[in-house]
């Protein structure tokens, strides 16, 4: 979606932001956006790690359950 943004498009976006927010608020806005993206990335990584850990726990439990269910059959 955003892979085709070039230098000219970024320059236009920057100029519009400069006009809308002004030169004093623009650095604060950049810091806020940077912090928000950092927090989102951290939350995303934590969520992905928790899913990976849960998947590993499930995989570790499955062989135990399979070995317990396999009892030798009595032939008579």
C-alpha positions in Angstrom: 0.0 0.0 0.0 2.7 2.5 1.0 5.5 0.8 -1.0 5.1 3.2 -4.0 5.6 6.5 -2.1 8.5 8.4 -3.6 10.5 11.4 -2.6 8.1 13.9 -4.2 5.1 12.4 -2.4 6.9 12.5 0.9 7.9 16.2 0.3 4.2 17.1 -0.4 3.1 15.3 2.7 5.7 17.1 4.8 4.7 20.5 3.3 1.0 19.9 4.1 1.9 18.8 7.6 4.0 21.9 8.0 1.2 24.2 6.9 -1.4 22.4 9.1 0.6 22.1 12.3 3.1 24.8 12.0 6.9 24.7 12.5 6.7 24.6 16.3 4.3 21.6 16.6 5.9 19.5 13.9 8.8 18.2 16.0 6.4 17.3 18.8 4.1 15.6 16.4 7.1 13.6 15.0 8.1 12.5 18.5 4.6 11.5 19.4 4.2 9.4 16.2 7.6 7.8 16.8 6.7 6.8 20.3 3.3 5.5 19.2 4.9 3.4 16.5 7.5 2.1 18.9 4.8 1.1 21.4 2.8 -0.6 18.7 5.9 -2.5 17.5 6.7 -3.6 21.1 3.1 -4.7 21.7 3.1 -6.6 18.3 6.3 -8.4 19.2 5.0 -9.3 22.7 1.8 -10.7 21.2 3.8 -12.7 18.6 6.1 -14.1 21.3 3.1 -15.1 23.5 1.6 -16.9 20.5 4.9 -18.7 19.8 5.2 -19.7 23.5 1.7 -21.0 23.5 2.3 -23.0 20.4 5.4 -24.5 21.9 3.5 -25.5 25.1 0.8 -27.2 23.0 3.4 -29.1 21.0 5.1 -30.3 24.1 1.8 -31.6 25.6 0.7 -33.5 22.5 3.4 -36.2 22.6 2.7 -36.8 26.3 -1.0 -37.3 25.5 -0.3 -39.6 22.6 2.1 -41.8 24.6 -0.4 -42.1 27.4 -3.2 -43.1 25.0 -1.1 -45.9 23.4 -1.5 -48.9 25.7 -0.8 -52.4 24.5 -3.9 -54.2 23.5 -4.5 -57.5 25.3 -5.0 -60.4 22.9 -6.8 -63.3 24.1 
